[in-house]
Amino acid sequence: MAKLVSKTYGEALYELAVEKGTKSELLEEVLALKEILKANPELEKTMVNPRLTKEEKVGLIDRIFANRMSDDLVSFLCILAEKNRYSDVDGVLDYFVERVKEEEGIGTAYVTTAIPITDAKKKEIHDTILSKTRYRKLEVIYSVDEELIGGMVIRIRDRVVDSSIRTKLHQMERSLHEIMLTQ
């Protein structure tokens, strides 16, 4: 349900930006807003507090963001509050950012390895992924998960390429169980 809400409202924000020709400006604003919200988790707690009325939440948004952000973004946040969807603000903003990046040909890849990798290896991975996708530019986010044992997992949007040792061992284990069951 949250994913549907994020897509619905995120797409509405995207269409507004396209209609007004403000995609780039709104993208910068949304990225700044995401940082502000991340640095102030108490704001979300306040905004999802059921004791506050919708009017109080809208007033709070106005006091905090009016004259600091575009009217379109402030109005959009007010709509989320009025529709009791403020708890989905992170997902909505993430959807908007990804939608604009997709439109601009900028992809995001998440690469998880079992051990930290060198900058040279990161560049090699970046270049390989970029050459095998339709993106003009690629942002790669690296992380380490020792439970992979070896290899790596690459995720781009809904696609996952898992060449980790952990997965290969799980597949081998399943194959052995199937063999044992058929004998």
Disulfide bonds with the S-S distance in Angstrom:
none
